[in-house]
Each structure stands twice: as structure tokens, then as C-alpha cells.
Amino acid sequence: MAKVTRDDVARLAGTSTAVVSYVINNGPRPVAPATRERVQAAIKELGYRPDRVAQAMASRRTDLIGMIVPDARQPFFAEMAHAVEQAASERGKMVLVGNSDYVGDREVHYLRAFLGMRVSGLILVSHGFNDLAAAEIEAWDARVVLLHERPESIDDVAVVTDDVGGAQLATRHLLEHGNAYVACLGGTADTPSVGDPVSDHVEGWRRAMQEAGLPTEGRLFEAPYNRYDAYQVALGLLAGPDRPPAIFCSTDDQAIGVLRAARELRIDVPGGLAVAGFDDVKEAGLTDPPLTTVASDRSAMARAAVDLVLDDSLRVAGSRRERLKLFPSRLVVRQSCGCA
């Protein structure tokens, strides 16, 4: 059976192939409603499928958005990627996701791969963006939006949440429950000091403690972001002689690990230990007890990132008026903090 072409659609609709192209691509020129209906009816009747590869070669762009995350196995990044995918679908785009595993070379690998595919743009959740990655973006003149993190090494449009303010809210709330002090599970030794959300969470915890006139020395503990390794850290911390009365965790995954360690050690939460996290992943409401945490509007952030990465003005020098879109954080009170 012969392949249906754009010429076939144009003949059946009684119009030109250019008009068929305008209908398929929703532009760049307007098409009268009656003509659009004829073209769409012809497409349906003939079963025409546009050749996306040919379109990409002609326009030097595809309907793809590249997204790089540190680890899609972690609930926060999985939920963020899903939100981006939904927002992109509303704009007629598809999303390719790559995991950097917190390794700079893997991040560069995916950058090169996605840019080589002529993606419409890149959304990066980058952990400590390196100079080589920044050079790749500059060489390809790519449209890039940073999401969730804003590394110091790249000055590009970013969509982030108020990480410092959110951590202050959570720490203050734990102190308001009468806890003598609040310990903090931060990141690891290689966590960037600037532009990284976990560093900002630690800063928010530090400010809240200082506001209350409490020292922070010896009360900040290193822990990987995932629940499994954080559980191991928590076992040592909670089994020791100086068990803290409350812990603020920089991620919900860490907090889930802490809750598991407390259960294993038969420490009552929140009676013997108050816990709060950050991110409000869906699982936070299903822990035992349900986890008090800090939330941001991931759906709105994802839509903003997709809108920005598809904005042609990002590629025009001097047009980036809003380089930073800051979304507010809010405290989600459940039971792990001591609230009923």
C-alpha cells in the first residue's frame, strides 16, 4: 500500500501543501476554520501520519524536550519528571529523561546525546553543574532551564522553590513543640555550598536555630539523600547517648529512613523523637506516623519550566528579564512533629 503523503491530503482537502503544513504545525500562518476542518477531515480519512524525522531535519528542532535528573528512583525526582512530562504533553511535546547519578561525566553524556537529537530545549535538575557541561550548552546555543537547583557555575534561567524559607518554617515548627533543639540531616561532603537545595535547607535550619538562640555546632549530620543510606546514619545517631529530641531532614527520603530507624530502635515518634522533612512526596502522607514536611507547587514549577524552555526569547541576547522564578514553600503539618 502506497504511503500517504502531504500532497494526497492537500488534493483531497482542495488546498495547498503549505496550508496542510500550517494545520499540522499549528502555524506559522493562520488557517481559516473551515479550511482547517477540511484538512483535518482529509488527514483522518487518509490516515496520514506526519514524518516527524523529516520535520525535525527541516526545522533543526524536534518535538522533544530533554530532561536530566540526578536519580529518578528517588520519589521527588520521579514526581518532578512526571509533572514535566504532563506539562510538555499539554504543549504537544515529549520528554526524554536521563539520570546523571550525581556524576558530572554522565550529565555531559546526556547533554551531548539530547542536543545531538535536536531537542527543543533542555530542563536540567543539575547537582553541581560543571564547566564542561556549561561549555557544551554554550557550543550548541541550547535553550536551557534549570529546575529545582541553580548551580553557581551556570548563569541561566531557573525555576526554584524557597528552600531556605521552607526549612526555616519546618525547624521553627519543631521548636514550637517545646523541643530543646533540632538536629539536621544535611547532605554529604560533596554537596555544593551554593545553589543546591540541600545546602539551602541546611541554611534555613541554621537561621531558625540562631533566631531561637540555639547553637548549631555538633548538631548537623551528613547523610546521603536516599532513605536507605539515611536509615544507616539514623541508626547510629538515634542509638547513641546524645539522641536529639527532634530532627529536620533535608529530604523526605531521608526522613523516611529516620522513621524506619526509630521504629527499629523502638523510639516513639513523635513522643520520643519529632521528625520533619522537605519535599512532600506522595509517600509522606502514608508513613507511620504521617510525615510533617515542606511542600512546593511542583505542577506549577514544571509548567513554568516547560513554558520557559519553549520560549524562543531564551535564545535572544539580552531578553532574559526574569532569570529566576521563585515559588513559595509551605509547611504541611501531619503527625511526626507532634501535632494531632
C-alpha positions as CSV (number, residue, x, y, z in Angstrom):
1,M,0.0,0.0,0.0
2,A,1.4,3.4,-1.1
3,K,2.4,5.8,1.7
4,V,0.0,8.7,2.1
5,T,1.8,12.0,1.6
6,R,1.1,15.6,2.3
7,D,0.3,16.1,-1.4
8,D,-2.5,13.5,-1.0
9,V,-4.0,15.4,1.9
10,A,-3.8,18.7,0.0
11,R,-5.6,17.2,-3.1
12,L,-8.4,15.7,-1.0
13,A,-8.9,18.9,1.0
14,G,-8.7,21.1,-2.1
15,T,-5.9,23.2,-0.7
16,S,-2.1,23.6,-1.0
17,T,0.5,21.6,0.8
18,A,1.6,24.7,2.6
19,V,-1.8,25.1,4.2
20,V,-1.7,21.4,5.2
21,S,1.7,22.2,6.9
22,Y,0.2,25.2,8.7
23,V,-2.6,23.0,10.1
24,I,-0.3,20.2,11.2
25,N,2.2,22.5,12.8
26,N,-0.4,25.0,14.1
27,G,1.4,27.8,12.2
28,P,3.3,29.8,11.4
29,R,0.4,31.3,9.4
30,P,-3.3,31.2,10.5
31,V,-5.7,29.0,8.6
32,A,-9.5,29.7,8.3
33,P,-11.6,27.4,10.5
34,A,-13.5,25.9,7.5
35,T,-10.2,25.1,5.7
36,R,-8.7,23.7,8.9
37,E,-11.7,21.4,9.2
38,R,-11.3,20.1,5.6
39,V,-7.6,19.4,6.1
40,Q,-8.2,17.6,9.4
41,A,-11.0,15.6,7.8
42,A,-8.7,14.6,4.9
43,I,-5.9,13.6,7.4
44,K,-8.3,11.4,9.2
45,E,-9.8,9.8,6.1
46,L,-6.4,9.1,4.6
47,G,-4.8,8.0,7.8
48,Y,-1.9,10.4,7.2
49,R,0.9,10.5,9.7
50,P,3.4,13.4,9.6
51,D,7.1,12.4,9.1
52,R,8.5,13.8,12.4
53,V,12.1,13.0,11.4
54,A,11.7,15.0,8.1
55,Q,10.1,17.9,10.0
56,A,13.0,17.9,12.5
57,M,15.6,17.9,9.8
58,A,13.9,20.8,8.1
59,S,13.4,22.9,11.3
60,R,16.5,21.6,13.0
61,R,14.3,21.1,16.1
62,T,12.2,18.1,17.3
63,D,9.1,17.8,19.4
64,L,11.3,16.5,22.2
65,I,12.4,18.1,25.5
66,G,15.5,16.7,27.2
67,M,15.4,16.4,31.0
68,I,18.3,15.4,33.1
69,V,17.7,14.4,36.8
70,P,20.2,13.1,39.4
71,D,18.2,9.9,40.2
72,A,14.7,9.1,39.0
73,R,14.5,6.3,41.6
74,Q,14.1,9.0,44.3
75,P,10.4,9.9,44.7
76,F,10.9,13.6,44.4
77,F,12.7,13.5,41.1
78,A,10.2,10.9,39.8
79,E,7.3,13.1,40.7
80,M,9.0,16.2,39.2
81,A,9.8,14.3,35.9
82,H,6.1,13.2,35.7
83,A,4.9,16.8,36.2
84,V,7.3,18.0,33.5
85,E,6.0,15.2,31.2
86,Q,2.4,16.3,31.8
87,A,3.2,19.9,31.2
88,A,5.1,19.1,28.0
89,S,2.3,16.9,26.7
90,E,-0.1,19.9,27.0
91,R,2.2,21.8,24.7
92,G,2.4,18.9,22.2
93,K,5.9,17.8,23.2
94,M,7.5,14.6,24.5
95,V,10.2,14.3,27.2
96,L,13.4,12.3,27.2
97,V,14.7,11.6,30.7
98,G,18.3,10.8,31.6
99,N,19.8,10.0,35.0
100,S,23.1,11.6,35.9
101,D,23.5,9.6,39.1
102,Y,25.2,12.7,40.6
103,V,28.1,12.2,38.2
104,G,29.3,15.1,36.1
105,D,30.5,12.9,33.2
106,R,27.1,11.2,32.9
107,E,25.4,14.6,32.9
108,V,27.7,15.7,30.0
109,H,26.9,12.4,28.2
110,Y,23.2,13.1,28.3
111,L,23.7,16.7,27.4
112,R,25.5,15.7,24.2
113,A,23.1,13.0,23.4
114,F,20.0,15.1,23.8
115,L,21.5,18.1,22.0
116,G,22.5,15.8,19.2
117,M,18.9,14.8,18.8
118,R,18.0,18.4,18.3
119,V,15.7,18.6,21.2
120,S,13.6,21.8,21.5
121,G,15.2,22.6,24.8
122,L,16.7,21.2,28.0
123,I,15.4,21.1,31.5
124,L,18.2,20.3,34.0
125,V,18.0,19.2,37.6
126,S,21.7,19.5,38.0
127,H,23.8,18.7,41.0
128,G,26.9,20.8,41.0
129,F,26.9,21.8,37.3
130,N,30.4,21.5,35.9
131,D,32.4,23.7,33.5
132,L,32.4,21.0,30.7
133,A,28.6,20.8,30.8
134,A,28.3,24.6,30.6
135,A,30.7,24.6,27.6
136,E,28.5,22.1,25.8
137,I,25.4,24.2,26.3
138,E,27.3,27.3,25.0
139,A,28.6,25.4,22.0
140,W,25.2,24.2,20.9
141,D,23.4,27.5,21.7
142,A,20.8,25.5,23.5
143,R,17.7,26.7,25.3
144,V,18.2,25.6,28.9
145,V,16.1,26.0,32.0
146,L,17.4,24.9,35.4
147,L,14.8,23.3,37.6
148,H,14.9,22.8,41.4
149,E,18.6,23.6,41.6
150,R,20.6,26.6,40.4
151,P,24.3,25.7,40.3
152,E,26.8,28.6,40.7
153,S,28.7,27.6,37.6
154,I,25.9,28.4,35.1
155,D,24.0,31.6,34.8
156,D,20.8,30.5,33.1
157,V,17.0,30.8,33.6
158,A,16.0,28.9,36.7
159,V,12.7,27.7,38.3
160,V,13.2,27.0,42.0
161,T,11.4,27.0,45.3
162,D,12.1,29.0,48.5
163,D,14.3,26.3,50.1
164,V,15.7,28.5,52.8
165,G,12.4,29.8,53.9
166,G,10.8,26.4,53.8
167,A,13.5,24.9,56.0
168,Q,13.0,27.8,58.5
169,L,9.3,27.0,58.7
170,A,9.9,23.4,59.5
171,T,12.6,24.0,62.1
172,R,10.6,26.7,63.8
173,H,7.6,24.4,64.0
174,L,9.6,21.6,65.6
175,L,11.0,24.2,68.2
176,E,7.5,25.4,68.9
177,H,6.6,21.9,70.1
178,G,9.0,22.5,73.0
179,N,12.0,20.6,71.7
180,A,15.2,21.8,73.4
181,Y,16.9,21.8,70.0
182,V,16.6,20.4,66.4
183,A,19.3,18.4,64.8
184,C,19.6,18.4,61.0
185,L,20.4,15.7,58.4
186,G,22.1,17.7,55.6
187,G,23.9,16.4,52.5
188,T,27.3,14.8,52.1
189,A,30.8,16.2,51.9
190,D,30.5,16.8,48.1
191,T,27.2,18.7,48.3
192,P,27.7,22.1,46.6
193,S,27.7,25.0,49.0
194,V,25.9,27.4,46.6
195,G,22.8,26.9,44.5
196,D,22.0,23.4,45.9
197,P,18.6,22.9,47.6
198,V,20.0,20.8,50.4
199,S,22.6,23.4,51.2
200,D,19.7,25.9,51.4
201,H,17.7,23.6,53.6
202,V,20.7,23.5,56.0
203,E,20.9,27.3,55.9
204,G,17.2,27.6,56.7
205,W,17.7,25.2,59.7
206,R,20.7,27.2,60.8
207,R,18.8,30.5,60.7
208,A,15.9,29.2,62.6
209,M,18.2,27.8,65.3
210,Q,20.1,31.1,65.6
211,E,16.8,33.0,65.8
212,A,15.9,30.8,68.8
213,G,19.3,31.5,70.4
214,L,20.4,27.9,70.0
215,P,23.9,26.7,68.9
216,T,24.2,24.5,65.7
217,E,27.7,23.2,66.3
218,G,27.7,19.4,66.5
219,R,24.0,19.2,65.5
220,L,24.4,18.9,61.7
221,F,25.0,15.4,60.4
222,E,26.0,14.3,56.9
223,A,23.7,11.9,55.2
224,P,23.1,10.8,51.6
225,Y,19.8,11.9,50.1
226,N,18.2,8.5,49.8
227,R,16.3,6.6,52.6
228,Y,18.4,3.5,52.6
229,D,21.7,5.3,53.5
230,A,20.0,7.8,55.7
231,Y,18.5,4.9,57.6
232,Q,22.0,3.7,58.4
233,V,23.1,7.1,59.5
234,A,20.0,7.4,61.7
235,L,20.6,4.1,63.4
236,G,23.9,5.3,64.7
237,L,22.6,8.7,65.6
238,L,19.5,7.5,67.5
239,A,21.2,4.6,69.3
240,G,23.9,7.0,70.7
241,P,23.9,8.6,74.1
242,D,23.1,12.1,72.7
243,R,20.0,11.3,70.8
244,P,18.4,14.6,69.6
245,P,14.8,15.4,70.6
246,A,13.9,16.4,67.0
247,I,15.4,16.1,63.6
248,F,14.8,18.2,60.5
249,C,15.7,16.2,57.3
250,S,16.7,17.9,54.1
251,T,14.7,15.5,52.1
252,D,11.6,13.3,52.7
253,D,13.6,10.3,51.6
254,Q,16.0,10.9,54.5
255,A,13.1,11.4,56.9
256,I,11.5,8.1,55.8
257,G,14.9,6.4,56.6
258,V,14.9,8.1,60.0
259,L,11.3,6.9,60.8
260,R,12.3,3.3,59.9
261,A,15.4,3.5,62.2
262,A,13.3,4.9,65.0
263,R,10.7,2.1,64.7
264,E,13.5,-0.5,64.7
265,L,15.0,1.0,67.8
266,R,11.5,1.3,69.4
267,I,11.7,5.0,69.7
268,D,8.2,6.6,69.7
269,V,7.6,9.2,67.1
270,P,6.6,11.9,67.9
271,G,6.7,11.1,71.7
272,G,10.4,10.4,71.9
273,L,11.5,11.9,68.6
274,A,9.9,14.6,66.4
275,V,10.7,14.5,62.7
276,A,10.1,16.8,59.7
277,G,11.2,16.5,56.1
278,F,11.3,18.5,52.9
279,D,9.7,17.9,49.5
280,D,6.2,16.5,50.4
281,V,6.5,13.4,48.2
282,K,3.2,11.4,48.0
283,E,4.6,8.7,50.3
284,A,5.0,11.3,53.1
285,G,1.3,11.0,53.9
286,L,1.5,7.2,54.2
287,T,4.4,6.9,56.6
288,D,3.8,5.8,60.2
289,P,3.2,8.3,61.6
290,P,2.4,10.6,58.6
291,L,5.4,12.9,57.9
292,T,5.3,16.7,58.5
293,T,7.2,18.2,55.7
294,V,7.6,21.2,53.4
295,A,5.9,21.4,50.0
296,S,6.2,23.4,46.8
297,D,3.9,23.5,43.8
298,R,5.7,21.0,41.6
299,S,3.0,21.2,38.9
300,A,3.3,24.9,38.6
301,M,7.1,24.8,38.6
302,A,7.0,22.1,35.9
303,R,4.7,24.2,33.7
304,A,6.8,27.3,34.2
305,A,10.0,25.3,33.2
306,V,8.3,23.9,30.1
307,D,6.9,27.3,29.1
308,L,10.3,28.9,29.5
309,V,12.3,26.2,27.6
310,L,9.9,26.6,24.7
311,D,10.2,30.4,24.7
312,D,12.2,31.5,21.7
313,S,13.3,34.6,23.5
314,L,15.6,32.5,25.7
315,R,18.0,32.4,22.7
316,V,18.0,36.1,22.1
317,A,20.7,38.0,23.9
318,G,19.5,40.5,26.5
319,S,15.9,39.1,26.5
320,R,16.1,37.2,29.8
321,R,14.3,39.6,32.0
322,E,13.2,37.0,34.6
323,R,16.2,34.9,35.2
324,L,14.8,33.4,38.4
325,K,11.3,32.2,39.1
326,L,10.9,31.6,42.8
327,F,8.0,29.6,44.0
328,P,6.9,29.8,47.7
329,S,7.2,26.9,50.2
330,R,4.5,25.9,52.6
331,L,4.5,23.7,55.7
332,V,2.4,20.6,55.6
333,V,1.6,19.6,59.1
334,R,0.9,15.9,59.8
335,Q,1.7,13.9,63.0
336,S,5.5,13.2,63.0
337,C,6.2,16.6,64.5
338,G,3.8,16.1,67.5
339,C,0.6,17.7,66.0
340,A,-2.6,15.8,66.4
